[in-house]
Amino acid sequence: MNQSHRSENRMIDSSIIKNEIDKLENIAVDIEKDMKFLVDESKVNPSPTNYYGNTYSYYFLQISGEVWTRQREALKKYENWFSMSLIFIKDYIPEKESAFSKLYKCNGPELGVKELIQLRKQKELRYSNGDSINHERFKDNVYREFISKFDEQRHFLLTIPGIVSIKELSIRGIIYNTFIDREIDEAVYLYEKGHYRAAGAIAGVALEQHLRHLCEKYNLDYGHKDTIEPLVQKLYKNDKMDGSEMKKIQYLATIRDKCDHPSEVTASEVKELIEKLKKILNA
């Protein structure tokens, strides 16, 4: 099976991180379903808050049976989800750690996600009467508050795969640029010493690596053994390079091929390869 070079590189890092965060998101979906069940199935008690009995405070009654069991499961899932997620937050977006943790358990009158799952929301919302419609309004507001805060935590976590991919690509770009600069310096040195064929061959390697980096930058799969021509065709067919650029590189590839094979190659051709490669890299 011909596996792409890009896929082999990414399998070690960002793809694994994305897979683990996808698992955490699946757990989050289950927690959200559990909370919906808890709110729907729990009973609400309104109590008058003034002398005339026309204003009521709402709170959840003590739960039991299946609702209690489901709440225990939801709390266990959330504790695990939070602990595992916090590791990712600390490692990849530490500037968000404080905001992420505050949503777990808030200080003061505000309730965190854990406390909302515990159904501790009570005596916070007031309505003009204690009928069943207002029971549902109270439940709906509790569920919406939970969703708002839990979604904020989930959104922090879901940004991480993209951040990792960008950092990975940036680091790889630095590595590629360092490698290419070193190869060009070596090609120039060999050219100045009169070793034209060797200089052209090394410049060709630098050009090939530049094209590989462009494929990774644009998220294009390529074969591990692909050389200049298939790489430039991949970029051209995916509108990442225009026809004139492609022809320039194909021309330089013919000079590189002369250097790699027993063909006549002149010093001026090798110099042209090196100089035009520098212009491509600095464009």
Secondary structure, DSSP 8 states (H G I E B T S, - for coil): ---BHHHHHHTTTHHHHHHHHHHHHHHHHHHHHHHHHHHHHS-EEEEE-STTS--EEEEE----HHHHHHHHHHHHHHHHHHHHHHHHHHHH-GGGHHHHHHTTS-STT---HHHHHTT--EEEEEESS-SHHHHHHHHHHHHHHHHHHHHHHHHHHHTHHHHHHHHHHHHHHHHHHHHHHHHHHHHHHHHHTT-HHHHHHHHHHHHHHHHHHHHHHTT---BTT--HHHHHHHHHHTTSS-HHHHHHHHHHHHHHHHHHTTS---HHHHHHHHHHHHHHHH-
